[in-house]
Amino acid sequence: MKRKITQIRELSEIEKQLTDSQVGILSIHLDTEKIMQIACNFVYLDKNVYTYLDKNDENYEHVKYGAIGNFSVFKNEISNSRSKNNSYRLFYVTVDGEIKDIDDPKLADQVTELYRKKYSASFKREEYKVSESLKPIILDSKEIKAVLEEGI
């Protein structure tokens, strides 16, 4: 098996992947010294990742705000054609940053509207409601990395 790994540095290409992806994996530290990983939908805005935490989750009360977090998205393309040089392409983006509460009501409203447009565009703005059990959070990015892996 041959594989080629390329570091992606073009921010527009990385941001396109983050904008187009529907789901990612969020890893956050808990005050119990454990790490919680959740698959979640998200929105990307101004180099930051926004998502919601469920207040009913047993780990919710242990989320350590201000701690380092990590968010990853993946895109995998498998080729069935033997005429191509690569049988697979794996593009992944990792965002490292700090988990923070969204305390600005305008920003929370903007995140809600972006969620509506991305995941429920058929709903009108006034019809779209976010459950009261969901709390918006931000992964305030410190570093964004992307890698393209191609192989045979």
C-alpha positions, 0 to 999 in steps of 0.5 A: 500500500502506498500513501501520500500525506500532504499538509493543507495550508490554504485557509479557504480550502480548510474553511470550505471543508468545515463549512460543508461538513455536517458532523464532527467529533468534539473532545473536551476535558471534564473536571473529573480529569476525563475527556468526553468525546461527542459526535455533534453537528456544528457551525463554523464562523470566524475561525471558530466552531460552535455547537450545543451541549445537552444539559441532560447529559450526565457529563454536562455538569463536569465540562471544564470551561476554559480548558483545551478542546479539539474538534475534527471533521473527516471526508473520505472518498473511495474510488472503485475505478482502477484508472485513477492513481488513488484508491482513496482520499482522506481529508481531515481538519482538526481545530484546537482551542479553548471551550467557552460559554457563549454569553453574548445573546447576539452571538447566540442568536447568530449561531442559532440562525446559522444552525437553522440555515445549515440543518433546517433551511425549510423552517422559517426563522420564527418557526425554528426553536432550539430546545431549552436543554441545549446550551451553545458553546464555542471552541475558540480556535488557537490552531487549525490543521488540515491533512490530505492523505491519498493512497492506493 
